[in-house]
Amino acid sequence: MRLFRRFCFVLIMLCLDLSSAWSEDLLVGKSCPISFQGQPLGILVFSKEWYHNGRERASYTPYDNATGVGIEIHFLSNQTGGLKQQNIARCDRYRLLQIRRSNLQLSDDEQEIQIDVPPQFEEPFYDHSPLEHGYGTHASPDDLNDKPWPTRPMRASTVAIYDTPYASDHYGKEGEPIKVMFETCVVCQRDQQYDSLLACGSWGYQRDYMGGYVGWSEPEFIGPQCLNQPSYHFKRTLDQQKMMDYRYWLDWR
């Protein structure tokens, strides 16, 4: 009987934990349709943005001294695009690929426009450790310092990434605003055929130059814009990058 009571107590506590985790709903800022040859595969969802100071003090409300923004990006496939459903595009998996464009002062190994992954990556996808991501039903990243929720909420999507970019005043150019833009695209990855770049969304932030001892203002979020195909800059970045040979497996030409 004592063992049974203990089991019931553990089960109740587990249910309470799950209930608490699910209580932090995804706040949607924008959703973009994703299709293949005119057939809808699902939607790319951009969450409401949040703000932080060097990956600390995250808040959905803008505040003075913030230096960066944060966002969740989720791809949710539908019945037509589901890997275990109709899967009309014949994908083996869906991935998220992102490029970054900025006017920051860069180090020697950085470029104004580049694939937004570390240089040691063998593939260009953002949904790969140690970058923050998830598949299916998953808990949000365990680093809560740059997230606006007190505990890790659960999320459910085909593939998701969690991005918290920032730029301190050190990387700004005197007299110019700090502007950082991203383009996030869904990729249909296939093991035996070429991959397909699908639709995308662009987003970013800007910190205006204030001058004097003030430096740059807190970031102003630049809301997502849907793109029915990757932009010229996106394709050019993939074609010219020298980090990896993956570009030869993309069937966008």
Backbone bond lengths (Angstrom), bond angles and torsions (degrees), N, CA, C in turn:
res aa  C-N    CA-C-N  psi(-1)  N-CA   C-N-CA  omega(-1)  CA-C   N-CA-C  phi
1 M - - - 1.466 - - 1.540 110.91 -
2 R 1.336 115.03 -41.18 1.472 118.54 179.98 1.534 110.40 -62.66
3 L 1.353 115.68 -40.65 1.457 119.94 178.89 1.524 111.03 -64.12
4 F 1.338 116.45 -38.51 1.467 120.76 179.15 1.524 110.70 -65.00
5 R 1.352 116.41 -42.85 1.469 119.78 178.68 1.530 110.49 -61.74
6 R 1.321 115.50 -41.61 1.469 118.94 179.66 1.532 110.80 -63.78
7 F 1.323 116.57 -40.57 1.467 120.55 177.58 1.524 110.63 -61.10
8 C 1.326 117.25 -44.58 1.472 121.67 179.35 1.518 110.82 -62.15
9 F 1.354 116.41 -40.69 1.462 120.29 179.88 1.527 110.54 -63.35
10 V 1.337 116.38 -45.62 1.470 120.51 178.99 1.518 110.49 -61.88
11 L 1.336 117.38 -41.26 1.463 121.15 -179.97 1.519 111.20 -64.31
12 I 1.325 117.34 -41.63 1.467 121.27 179.05 1.531 110.48 -63.96
13 M 1.347 115.81 -44.04 1.463 119.01 -179.99 1.520 110.94 -64.37
14 L 1.346 116.93 -37.89 1.460 120.05 178.26 1.516 110.61 -63.99
15 C 1.317 117.06 -42.83 1.470 120.66 178.61 1.516 111.22 -63.56
16 L 1.343 116.86 -38.89 1.462 119.66 177.85 1.507 110.82 -64.77
17 D 1.338 117.25 -40.18 1.465 120.75 178.55 1.509 110.77 -63.09
18 L 1.357 116.67 -44.32 1.456 119.86 179.72 1.509 111.00 -65.11
19 S 1.341 116.60 -39.82 1.461 120.04 179.13 1.511 110.59 -61.64
20 S 1.347 116.62 -41.94 1.458 120.86 178.80 1.518 111.02 -64.81
21 A 1.348 115.89 -39.12 1.457 119.68 -178.45 1.514 111.82 -66.57
22 W 1.328 116.14 -39.96 1.460 119.19 -178.50 1.523 112.18 -75.67
23 S 1.351 117.40 -14.93 1.460 119.90 -173.19 1.525 112.74 -69.67
24 E 1.350 118.76 -21.82 1.460 121.96 -179.88 1.524 108.27 -85.87
25 D 1.336 115.55 89.98 1.463 120.22 -173.52 1.521 111.67 -69.12
26 L 1.320 115.28 152.50 1.451 121.51 173.02 1.528 108.85 -71.23
27 L 1.320 116.42 121.49 1.468 121.71 178.85 1.524 107.69 -93.08
28 V 1.322 116.42 109.50 1.459 121.40 -173.78 1.519 111.02 -82.80
29 G 1.334 115.87 129.94 1.452 121.17 175.44 1.520 112.29 -99.98
30 K 1.341 115.92 -37.52 1.467 120.59 -176.97 1.518 108.62 -161.14
31 S 1.342 116.69 144.15 1.455 120.59 173.10 1.521 108.86 -128.28
32 C 1.332 115.98 140.53 1.459 122.21 -176.70 1.526 109.48 -123.36
33 P 1.327 117.96 135.57 1.465 120.38 179.22 1.523 111.39 -71.97
34 I 1.318 115.81 141.81 1.464 122.80 177.31 1.526 107.60 -119.61
35 S 1.331 116.74 128.33 1.465 119.63 -176.77 1.526 110.26 -138.90
36 F 1.333 114.66 166.80 1.457 122.23 176.86 1.522 107.79 -139.08
37 Q 1.333 115.87 117.43 1.465 121.59 -177.91 1.527 111.63 51.64
38 G 1.317 114.96 43.61 1.459 121.52 176.32 1.515 115.23 82.02
39 Q 1.333 118.20 -2.85 1.458 121.90 -179.87 1.528 110.10 -102.41
40 P 1.330 118.53 127.73 1.470 120.59 -178.63 1.523 111.99 -67.80
41 L 1.328 115.76 132.71 1.465 121.58 178.36 1.517 112.74 -106.62
42 G 1.334 117.19 -17.68 1.454 121.00 -177.61 1.511 110.80 154.19
43 I 1.328 116.48 -157.86 1.462 121.44 -179.20 1.527 110.00 -134.68
44 L 1.319 114.35 148.91 1.464 122.54 173.55 1.522 106.94 -103.98
45 V 1.316 116.91 116.75 1.464 122.17 -172.90 1.522 110.14 -107.40
46 F 1.336 115.42 128.04 1.459 122.42 174.37 1.529 107.61 -106.56
47 S 1.317 116.24 127.60 1.464 119.77 -178.97 1.519 111.15 -74.41
48 K 1.302 115.22 170.53 1.468 120.67 167.81 1.519 107.17 -62.38
49 E 1.313 115.86 140.31 1.464 120.04 -178.11 1.519 111.51 -76.07
50 W 1.332 115.94 161.13 1.455 120.93 169.18 1.530 108.84 -134.31
51 Y 1.317 116.41 175.73 1.465 122.13 -172.68 1.534 109.60 -128.94
52 H 1.331 116.34 151.24 1.460 120.20 -179.67 1.532 108.84 -155.26
53 N 1.308 114.74 166.10 1.465 121.31 179.11 1.516 108.48 -115.78
54 G 1.346 115.90 98.42 1.450 120.07 -179.64 1.514 112.79 58.20
55 R 1.341 115.50 40.12 1.465 123.47 -179.35 1.525 112.72 67.84
56 E 1.317 116.13 32.20 1.465 123.53 173.10 1.526 108.66 -134.43
57 R 1.319 116.60 159.70 1.473 123.27 173.84 1.536 112.25 56.19
58 A 1.297 117.33 53.30 1.468 121.02 -178.59 1.520 111.01 -72.31
59 S 1.337 115.52 139.46 1.463 121.19 -178.58 1.519 109.67 -156.47
60 Y 1.342 116.05 141.48 1.457 119.71 174.61 1.532 111.62 -69.04
61 T 1.321 116.44 -17.62 1.466 121.23 -179.56 1.525 110.20 -95.77
62 P 1.345 118.91 125.89 1.474 120.33 177.32 1.528 111.17 -58.58
63 Y 1.330 116.75 146.17 1.454 119.84 179.61 1.529 109.60 -148.08
64 D 1.338 115.76 158.63 1.460 121.93 178.27 1.529 109.96 -61.05
65 N 1.319 116.12 146.25 1.461 124.94 178.02 1.523 113.93 77.28
66 A 1.319 118.42 0.49 1.459 119.43 173.25 1.524 108.95 -67.01
67 T 1.328 117.24 145.83 1.462 121.27 -179.07 1.526 112.88 -122.78
68 G 1.330 117.49 -8.73 1.461 119.27 -177.48 1.511 113.02 -150.80
69 V 1.315 114.89 177.95 1.460 121.87 -178.90 1.532 108.48 -126.39
70 G 1.315 115.61 171.26 1.456 121.36 175.97 1.513 109.95 -142.36
71 I 1.334 116.15 154.55 1.460 120.00 -178.24 1.529 109.08 -160.01
72 E 1.316 115.02 146.96 1.468 121.66 169.21 1.525 107.50 -100.94
73 I 1.326 116.86 139.61 1.463 121.66 176.60 1.527 107.88 -128.91
74 H 1.327 116.49 120.88 1.462 122.14 -175.62 1.525 110.65 -124.53
75 F 1.326 116.48 133.67 1.461 120.76 167.55 1.523 108.01 -102.40
76 L 1.337 114.93 126.83 1.454 121.60 178.91 1.522 108.34 -119.58
77 S 1.326 116.52 110.84 1.464 120.09 179.64 1.524 110.24 -77.43
78 N 1.333 115.33 153.02 1.460 120.53 175.92 1.530 109.19 -102.10
79 Q 1.341 116.00 -169.72 1.464 119.75 -178.14 1.532 111.65 -63.28
80 T 1.332 116.00 -36.15 1.462 119.97 179.71 1.520 111.42 -68.10
81 G 1.332 116.93 -35.63 1.454 120.70 -176.85 1.511 115.03 -98.33
82 G 1.326 118.00 -12.16 1.457 121.20 -176.24 1.517 112.95 -57.21
83 L 1.324 117.16 135.32 1.464 121.50 -176.67 1.521 112.16 -62.23
84 K 1.330 117.14 -32.28 1.463 121.48 -179.77 1.527 111.82 -103.98
85 Q 1.347 115.43 14.62 1.458 119.88 177.44 1.528 108.48 -118.20
86 Q 1.332 118.74 -127.83 1.467 118.92 -177.02 1.529 112.11 -69.63
87 N 1.324 116.19 -40.46 1.469 122.27 176.91 1.533 111.66 45.92
88 I 1.334 115.72 58.04 1.467 120.26 -173.95 1.527 112.73 -65.77
89 A 1.341 117.98 -23.15 1.469 120.75 179.51 1.529 111.97 -85.15
90 R 1.320 117.02 -4.35 1.459 122.49 179.34 1.532 111.86 57.36
91 C 1.328 115.33 47.00 1.464 120.76 178.60 1.528 109.61 -85.33
92 D 1.300 116.77 143.75 1.464 120.69 171.19 1.523 110.93 -88.45
93 R 1.319 115.37 -25.02 1.465 121.02 175.10 1.523 108.23 -167.51
94 Y 1.318 115.93 161.62 1.463 121.78 174.58 1.520 108.64 -107.44
95 R 1.337 115.94 140.75 1.453 121.88 179.03 1.533 108.55 -129.81
96 L 1.330 116.01 166.03 1.460 122.02 175.44 1.526 108.98 -119.92
97 L 1.329 115.29 127.82 1.456 122.51 -177.56 1.525 107.93 -122.53
98 Q 1.315 116.73 131.21 1.463 121.01 -171.74 1.526 110.77 -133.17
99 I 1.326 116.26 138.76 1.460 120.50 171.91 1.527 108.92 -113.75
100 R 1.315 115.38 157.44 1.465 122.14 -179.47 1.520 108.90 -125.57
101 R 1.324 115.72 136.46 1.464 121.74 176.41 1.524 107.95 -127.88
102 S 1.330 116.77 127.36 1.462 119.41 -176.76 1.518 110.72 -145.98
103 N 1.332 115.33 163.83 1.463 121.45 174.28 1.525 110.26 -112.40
104 L 1.333 116.49 28.67 1.457 121.84 -178.39 1.525 111.36 -76.55
105 Q 1.316 116.32 163.67 1.453 120.63 167.56 1.526 107.28 -73.00
106 L 1.305 116.64 121.59 1.451 121.23 -170.99 1.527 111.63 -109.90
107 S 1.319 115.15 155.59 1.467 120.25 174.04 1.527 109.00 -78.96
108 D 1.312 116.63 173.12 1.462 121.37 -174.75 1.525 112.96 -63.34
109 D 1.327 117.83 -27.91 1.458 120.68 -177.42 1.527 112.95 -94.98
110 E 1.351 117.34 10.72 1.457 121.07 179.41 1.525 110.36 -112.86
111 Q 1.339 115.37 157.55 1.453 122.04 177.69 1.513 110.01 -127.73
112 E 1.333 115.49 159.33 1.463 120.23 179.94 1.528 110.92 -58.42
113 I 1.318 116.85 -41.25 1.461 121.91 175.35 1.525 107.40 -123.43
114 Q 1.315 116.87 125.60 1.452 119.53 -178.63 1.523 110.50 -154.86
115 I 1.332 115.42 162.49 1.462 120.50 174.01 1.522 107.98 -65.34
116 D 1.302 116.52 135.38 1.463 120.78 -171.44 1.533 111.14 -89.46
117 V 1.323 115.62 64.51 1.465 122.21 173.41 1.529 108.00 -142.21
118 P 1.334 117.91 161.33 1.468 119.88 177.36 1.520 111.24 -63.65
119 P 1.325 118.03 152.81 1.472 121.54 -175.27 1.524 113.69 -65.13
120 Q 1.337 118.44 -20.03 1.465 119.83 -178.04 1.528 112.64 -82.95
121 F 1.333 118.03 -5.12 1.465 120.30 179.98 1.528 110.39 -66.07
122 E 1.339 116.07 140.72 1.460 120.85 176.07 1.520 111.76 -88.58
123 E 1.330 117.28 -19.69 1.459 122.95 176.81 1.519 108.76 -124.17
124 P 1.322 118.02 158.63 1.461 120.25 -173.52 1.526 114.85 -87.42
125 F 1.324 118.33 3.23 1.458 120.42 -171.26 1.526 112.74 -78.93
126 Y 1.338 114.75 142.88 1.464 120.28 179.49 1.522 111.10 -77.39
127 D 1.326 117.73 -29.16 1.469 120.34 -176.99 1.532 110.14 -80.25
128 H 1.311 114.61 71.29 1.463 121.37 -178.33 1.532 107.40 -155.52
129 S 1.328 117.04 136.37 1.470 120.34 179.20 1.530 109.81 -62.61
130 P 1.339 117.46 145.43 1.461 128.03 8.61 1.531 114.55 -89.29
131 L 1.333 118.96 6.89 1.458 120.02 177.17 1.527 109.38 -68.01
132 E 1.316 116.46 150.17 1.462 120.77 -172.07 1.530 110.60 -81.72
133 H 1.323 116.41 124.45 1.454 121.56 -175.41 1.532 109.57 -158.36
134 G 1.333 116.03 176.65 1.457 120.41 176.59 1.513 110.57 -163.62
135 Y 1.337 115.30 160.40 1.462 121.91 177.59 1.524 108.94 -131.10
136 G 1.342 115.92 144.70 1.458 119.95 176.95 1.518 111.62 58.88
137 T 1.318 116.10 -146.39 1.463 120.40 174.56 1.517 108.34 -79.27
138 H 1.326 116.82 118.20 1.456 121.02 -173.53 1.521 110.79 -147.77
139 A 1.305 115.78 157.47 1.463 121.03 172.05 1.514 108.94 -81.59
140 S 1.305 116.64 145.10 1.459 120.73 177.21 1.532 108.63 -64.37
141 P 1.344 118.40 165.30 1.474 120.39 -176.23 1.528 113.09 -54.11
142 D 1.339 115.13 149.50 1.465 119.35 -175.17 1.526 113.46 -78.29
143 D 1.329 118.25 -13.20 1.461 121.08 176.06 1.525 108.54 -79.61
144 L 1.323 116.08 107.40 1.461 121.14 -176.50 1.524 112.94 -95.20
145 N 1.337 118.11 -6.13 1.466 119.96 -175.90 1.522 112.63 -62.39
146 D 1.348 117.45 -35.22 1.455 119.81 -178.33 1.526 111.78 -110.49
147 K 1.339 116.26 25.02 1.463 121.79 176.83 1.527 109.53 -118.08
148 P 1.341 117.99 147.19 1.464 120.49 -175.15 1.530 113.55 -87.94
149 W 1.344 118.11 14.68 1.460 120.09 179.31 1.528 109.71 -117.05
150 P 1.356 117.37 146.87 1.469 121.30 -175.46 1.523 113.74 -76.35
151 T 1.334 117.91 -28.47 1.457 122.52 176.85 1.521 108.35 -133.52
152 R 1.311 117.27 163.43 1.462 121.69 -174.90 1.537 110.65 -72.95
153 P 1.326 118.37 111.46 1.459 119.61 176.10 1.524 110.98 -78.18
154 M 1.336 116.44 158.64 1.452 121.74 174.42 1.528 108.81 -87.64
155 R 1.324 115.02 145.98 1.456 121.70 176.59 1.531 108.56 -130.21
156 A 1.324 116.13 155.54 1.463 121.18 178.59 1.518 108.92 -136.30
157 S 1.339 116.87 110.41 1.459 121.98 178.75 1.524 108.03 -158.75
158 T 1.311 115.85 163.12 1.458 119.77 179.48 1.520 110.72 -63.20
159 V 1.322 116.70 -46.75 1.465 122.66 174.36 1.518 107.44 -152.76
160 A 1.322 116.40 144.35 1.464 120.73 -177.10 1.521 110.21 -142.76
161 I 1.329 115.82 150.65 1.463 121.21 170.73 1.518 108.86 -130.38
162 Y 1.325 115.21 155.37 1.468 122.62 -179.99 1.528 106.55 -127.52
163 D 1.319 116.77 115.25 1.464 120.58 -172.48 1.520 109.97 -121.35
164 T 1.323 117.20 133.59 1.465 121.68 -179.25 1.537 110.19 -132.62
165 P 1.330 118.02 64.98 1.464 120.34 -178.11 1.528 112.30 -70.81
166 Y 1.313 115.49 152.33 1.462 120.06 173.62 1.515 109.04 -154.84
167 A 1.337 115.52 161.66 1.463 121.40 177.36 1.522 108.08 -142.14
168 S 1.326 116.06 115.95 1.458 119.93 177.30 1.526 109.47 -75.39
169 D 1.321 116.23 166.41 1.459 121.32 -179.24 1.530 111.95 -57.67
170 H 1.312 116.75 -26.52 1.465 121.56 -178.04 1.524 111.69 -57.23
171 Y 1.344 117.18 -30.60 1.461 120.78 -175.87 1.528 113.36 -94.97
172 G 1.331 117.12 -0.32 1.458 120.15 178.12 1.522 111.92 -79.47
173 K 1.328 115.18 155.87 1.462 121.47 176.16 1.525 108.38 -101.75
174 E 1.302 115.43 129.11 1.466 121.68 -175.51 1.526 110.69 -51.33
175 G 1.346 115.33 127.21 1.458 121.07 176.60 1.521 114.91 85.37
176 E 1.336 118.11 -5.17 1.463 121.09 -178.89 1.528 110.71 -116.16
177 P 1.324 117.38 147.05 1.462 118.77 172.60 1.522 109.92 -69.25
178 I 1.311 116.53 151.67 1.465 121.27 171.18 1.523 107.54 -85.64
179 K 1.323 116.84 122.61 1.458 120.10 179.96 1.525 109.48 -133.01
180 V 1.315 115.83 126.14 1.460 122.37 179.77 1.525 107.79 -129.97
181 M 1.334 116.58 124.55 1.456 122.17 -179.06 1.526 109.89 -122.72
182 F 1.327 114.60 147.60 1.453 121.68 179.30 1.525 109.50 -127.48
183 E 1.315 115.50 151.24 1.460 121.92 171.22 1.523 106.97 -130.47
184 T 1.322 115.42 119.19 1.457 122.18 -175.27 1.521 109.09 -112.36
185 C 1.334 116.94 123.09 1.462 121.77 -175.42 1.521 111.25 -122.84
186 V 1.313 115.66 148.32 1.459 122.28 174.78 1.531 108.39 -88.49
187 V 1.318 116.50 134.50 1.460 122.41 178.41 1.523 109.03 -117.58
188 C 1.323 116.33 130.83 1.456 122.81 170.81 1.521 106.45 -88.91
189 Q 1.323 116.75 107.36 1.461 121.02 -176.30 1.531 109.66 -95.71
190 R 1.327 115.27 132.16 1.465 121.32 -179.03 1.532 109.57 -124.93
191 D 1.307 116.58 140.09 1.456 120.82 -177.37 1.526 112.81 -77.47
192 Q 1.339 117.56 -33.67 1.458 120.95 -173.95 1.529 113.60 -113.24
193 Q 1.321 118.02 0.58 1.460 121.91 -179.45 1.521 108.88 -136.42
194 Y 1.345 115.28 174.64 1.456 120.06 174.38 1.527 110.59 -64.00
195 D 1.319 115.84 146.97 1.457 121.21 173.41 1.520 110.14 -79.00
196 S 1.324 116.92 160.75 1.463 122.07 177.81 1.517 110.44 -121.40
197 L 1.321 115.85 129.53 1.458 121.22 169.84 1.518 107.63 -80.21
198 L 1.327 116.42 125.95 1.458 121.05 -178.89 1.529 108.95 -102.14
199 A 1.300 117.91 -149.51 1.465 121.42 -177.18 1.534 111.34 -78.76
200 C 1.337 115.04 170.28 1.467 121.16 -170.88 1.521 111.33 -142.72
201 G 1.306 115.09 177.94 1.454 122.81 170.32 1.515 109.23 -144.29
202 S 1.333 117.28 140.04 1.466 121.36 177.63 1.523 109.08 -107.59
203 W 1.330 116.88 147.34 1.457 122.37 -179.29 1.527 107.96 -162.04
204 G 1.324 116.76 170.88 1.450 118.93 179.28 1.518 112.33 172.32
205 Y 1.330 115.51 -159.19 1.464 119.76 179.49 1.523 109.49 -155.49
206 Q 1.324 114.61 161.86 1.460 121.23 179.01 1.517 109.61 -139.34
207 R 1.336 115.59 140.81 1.459 122.15 173.30 1.521 107.39 -118.89
208 D 1.305 117.20 113.94 1.464 121.42 -176.92 1.525 110.81 -71.75
209 Y 1.335 114.47 145.70 1.469 119.90 177.70 1.524 109.24 -79.81
210 M 1.338 116.33 124.76 1.456 121.31 -176.49 1.526 112.06 -102.25
211 G 1.331 116.90 -20.44 1.460 120.22 178.54 1.519 113.35 84.13
212 G 1.317 114.75 169.84 1.461 121.28 175.68 1.519 112.37 60.50
213 Y 1.361 114.46 -140.87 1.453 120.07 -180.00 1.522 112.56 -81.84
214 V 1.303 117.00 -8.86 1.471 120.57 -177.74 1.520 110.95 -75.15
215 G 1.336 116.33 -39.27 1.458 119.27 -178.39 1.522 111.52 77.81
216 W 1.309 117.10 -117.47 1.459 122.04 -177.01 1.522 110.81 -114.79
217 S 1.308 115.53 150.56 1.457 121.37 -178.53 1.525 110.84 -75.29
218 E 1.333 116.28 174.75 1.450 120.22 172.17 1.529 108.98 -66.60
219 P 1.324 119.27 157.27 1.467 120.86 -174.76 1.533 112.83 -69.11
220 E 1.313 114.25 141.48 1.463 121.00 170.42 1.529 107.37 -106.50
221 F 1.309 116.16 120.99 1.458 120.68 -176.30 1.524 110.40 -71.72
222 I 1.329 116.41 136.43 1.463 122.64 175.54 1.522 106.43 -103.88
223 G 1.319 115.64 107.60 1.456 121.90 -170.66 1.513 113.85 -62.07
224 P 1.342 116.59 154.65 1.466 121.78 -177.59 1.523 113.00 -61.17
225 Q 1.325 114.94 143.05 1.455 123.12 172.67 1.528 107.73 -123.30
226 C 1.322 116.54 131.62 1.458 120.68 -178.22 1.529 111.09 -78.06
227 L 1.317 116.33 140.76 1.465 123.03 177.15 1.520 107.58 -127.77
228 N 1.329 117.38 125.67 1.463 118.54 -177.63 1.523 112.94 -76.62
229 Q 1.323 116.46 -6.88 1.456 121.79 172.60 1.525 108.50 -156.27
230 P 1.324 118.15 160.16 1.467 119.77 178.54 1.522 111.37 -58.82
231 S 1.316 116.02 145.48 1.456 121.44 -179.67 1.524 111.23 -72.38
232 Y 1.327 114.85 168.44 1.468 121.23 175.05 1.523 110.35 -57.17
233 H 1.342 116.81 -43.75 1.464 120.72 -178.70 1.527 110.85 -63.16
234 F 1.334 116.70 -37.43 1.452 120.55 179.58 1.528 110.32 -63.36
235 K 1.330 116.77 -50.57 1.462 121.09 -178.53 1.528 111.29 -64.36
236 R 1.326 115.88 -40.59 1.466 120.07 179.95 1.533 110.94 -64.61
237 T 1.326 115.76 -39.07 1.466 119.87 179.06 1.522 110.81 -62.96
238 L 1.330 116.96 -43.80 1.458 120.40 178.07 1.526 111.12 -63.90
239 D 1.313 115.65 -40.48 1.461 120.37 -175.45 1.523 112.10 -69.41
240 Q 1.337 116.58 -33.41 1.461 120.17 -174.03 1.525 114.17 -99.61
241 Q 1.309 117.37 -9.47 1.460 118.92 -177.75 1.529 110.33 -66.83
242 K 1.338 115.45 149.23 1.464 121.32 -177.68 1.529 111.85 -118.56
243 M 1.335 115.87 11.51 1.458 119.98 -177.57 1.525 111.91 -73.27
244 M 1.340 116.33 -35.23 1.458 120.18 -173.04 1.521 109.28 -154.56
245 D 1.323 117.12 166.37 1.462 122.25 -178.13 1.521 112.67 -96.12
246 Y 1.309 116.59 9.56 1.467 119.34 -173.82 1.521 113.22 -61.64
247 R 1.320 118.38 -24.70 1.463 120.81 -175.63 1.534 111.68 -56.00
248 Y 1.325 118.39 -25.94 1.457 120.38 -177.89 1.525 112.58 -72.76
249 W 1.332 116.59 -9.13 1.464 119.51 -179.56 1.519 111.90 -103.30
250 L 1.319 116.78 10.11 1.461 120.88 179.61 1.520 109.72 -101.04
251 D 1.316 116.73 123.23 1.461 121.77 -175.77 1.524 110.62 -95.17
252 W 1.344 116.14 57.61 1.471 118.33 179.80 1.529 112.42 -106.42
253 R 1.319 118.18 -4.87 1.460 120.04 -175.24 1.531 111.00 -73.12
